[in-house]
Amino acid sequence: MRWIWRALAYWDVTQEGGHGDLRPYVLVQFGSVLVILLLVGLFPSRYTRGVDLVAALAIYVFAKIFEAADGSIFALGNIVSGHTLKHIAAAVSVYWILRMLRHRDVLSAQQRIRSTNE
């Protein structure tokens, strides 16, 4: 969480200089997604329901799409904005992870070997 605050502080300082550099913020926002993908891909899970992480990540990607299309979504009917949908999708993504943690089971050694060979 510290990194996001540092990235925002950097943006604020560069904004005062007239060229608001958001590269560290973008790295924090999307770099974390890449790290999660790498962890899921490189390290086999010791638990069932590992695919739920991919589902949660996909939902988070939709949240980022809603954020990017904020004005366009609101213009469709002037009822709900992309920003609102972003928060709903992000909450659903977190819920999906909590659901996974609640329902997962430990894989036996034999199941782990089988899942790495697939």
C-alpha positions in Angstrom: 0.0 0.0 0.0 3.0 2.3 0.6 3.9 2.1 -3.1 0.6 3.6 -4.2 1.0 6.6 -1.9 4.6 7.1 -3.1 3.5 6.9 -6.7 0.7 9.5 -6.0 3.1 11.8 -4.2 5.5 11.6 -7.1 2.7 12.4 -9.5 1.7 15.4 -7.3 5.3 16.7 -7.3 5.6 16.4 -11.0 2.2 17.9 -11.5 3.4 21.0 -9.7 6.3 21.1 -12.2 3.8 21.1 -15.0 4.3 17.6 -16.4 2.4 15.2 -14.1 4.2 11.9 -14.5 1.9 9.0 -13.9 4.4 6.2 -14.9 4.9 5.0 -11.2 1.2 5.0 -10.6 0.6 2.9 -13.8 3.4 0.5 -12.7 1.7 0.0 -9.3 -1.7 -0.4 -10.9 -0.8 -2.8 -13.7 2.5 -4.2 -12.4 0.6 -5.9 -9.6 -1.6 -7.7 -12.1 1.5 -9.0 -13.9 3.0 -10.2 -10.7 -0.1 -12.1 -9.8 -0.2 -13.7 -13.3 3.4 -14.7 -12.9 2.8 -16.2 -9.5 -0.2 -18.2 -10.7 1.6 -19.4 -13.8 5.0 -20.3 -12.2 4.0 -21.8 -8.9 1.5 -24.6 -8.7 -1.1 -24.2 -6.1 -1.2 -26.4 -3.0 -4.9 -25.8 -2.8 -8.0 -26.4 -4.9 -9.8 -23.6 -6.6 -6.6 -21.9 -7.9 -8.6 -21.0 -11.1 -10.6 -18.6 -8.9 -7.6 -16.3 -8.8 -7.8 -16.1 -12.6 -11.5 -15.3 -12.4 -10.9 -12.6 -9.8 -8.2 -11.1 -12.0 -10.5 -11.1 -15.0 -13.2 -9.3 -12.9 -10.5 -6.7 -11.9 -9.6 -6.2 -15.6 -13.3 -5.4 -16.2 -13.0 -2.9 -13.3 -10.1 -1.2 -15.1 -12.1 -1.1 -18.3 -15.1 0.5 -16.5 -12.7 3.1 -15.1 -11.3 3.9 -18.6 -14.8 4.1 -20.1 -16.3 6.2 -17.3 -17.7 9.0 -19.3 -18.9 6.8 -22.2 -20.8 4.5 -19.8 -22.4 7.5 -18.1 -23.4 8.9 -21.5 -25.3 5.7 -22.3 -28.2 6.6 -20.0 -27.0 9.1 -17.4 -27.8 6.6 -14.7 -24.5 5.0 -13.6 -20.9 5.9 -14.4 -18.0 3.7 -15.2 -16.4 4.9 -11.9 -19.3 3.4 -10.0 -19.2 0.1 -12.0 -15.4 0.0 -11.3 -16.0 0.0 -7.6 -18.7 -2.7 -7.9 -16.4 -4.9 -10.1 -13.4 -4.4 -7.7 -15.6 -5.4 -4.8 -16.8 -8.5 -6.6 -13.2 -9.4 -7.4 -12.2 -9.2 -3.7 -15.4 -11.2 -2.8 -14.3 -13.9 -5.4 -10.9 -14.2 -3.6 -12.6 -14.5 -0.2 -15.0 -17.1 -1.6 -12.0 -19.1 -3.0 -10.3 -19.0 0.4 -13.4 -20.2 2.2 -14.1 -23.1 -0.2 -10.6 -24.3 -1.0 -9.1 -27.6 0.2 -5.5 -28.7 0.5 -4.4 -30.8 -2.5 -2.7 -34.1 -1.7 0.8 -34.7 -3.0 -0.5 -37.0 -5.7 -3.1 -34.3 -6.9 -0.3 -31.7 -7.0 1.9 -33.9 -9.1 -1.0 -34.6 -11.5 -1.9 -30.9 -11.8 1.7 -29.9 -12.6 1.9 -32.5 -15.3 -1.3 -31.3 -17.1 
